[in-house]
Each structure stands twice: as structure tokens, then as C-alpha cells.
Amino acid sequence: MTVCRDCCCGSLRKHPTVDHDGQLDELRTALEPEHRVRTSLCLDACAQSNVVVVQPTPVARRQGARPVWFGLVLDDDVLTDLIGWINDGGPGAAPLPPILELSKIKPPEN
């Protein structure tokens, strides 16, 4: 999992009511060491700030699964649903809960 934490993602200026450090702590506590949680500089999806990219497991990737991008991850309920989905297997291994469909975004085109 990659969590964008650059110019607008993780910004108190843009999202003053979100505990950005608390989100990272919660993700790391719930997912590590089984799943790596890392931060990234800008993922170039600033219109959907607080971007999270969930990578498929190596087995799922070999079977065709691709990373899933989520934007506007600003809410504890979305974070909880992401954690549950990842723990269930994530991309290619577990169906995406309908509520997470609302946060799913297209990756930026380079």
C-alpha cells in the first residue's frame, strides 16, 4: 500500500479536520508486517487528495490483478473498509466492497 503524503495529500491546510498521522498509524498497526505501508511524494492525483494505492499480492498480480487507486480517503469508515478489504486479500483476491467503489479513482495518465 502506498499513501500519498506530499503537497495536498496529508495536508492540514487542505483537510484540517483529518488526523493524517493518525491514519498512517492506524494503517501500519492494522496491516504491518503482513502488508507494507509506505508513503510517497506526490502521486499526481491532487484533485482527489489523500490518495491511497493498494497493490495486489504477487500471486494475484501474476493472475492479472492490478493496483487499485482510491481518492479522498478522509474518513475513518473508508479507512476501516480499506483495511478489511486488504486483510481479506485485496485486489484480485477479494471483491471490492461496494462502499469502496465510491472512493475508487483512475490513476493519472503519464
Salt bridges, closest charged atoms under 4 A:
none
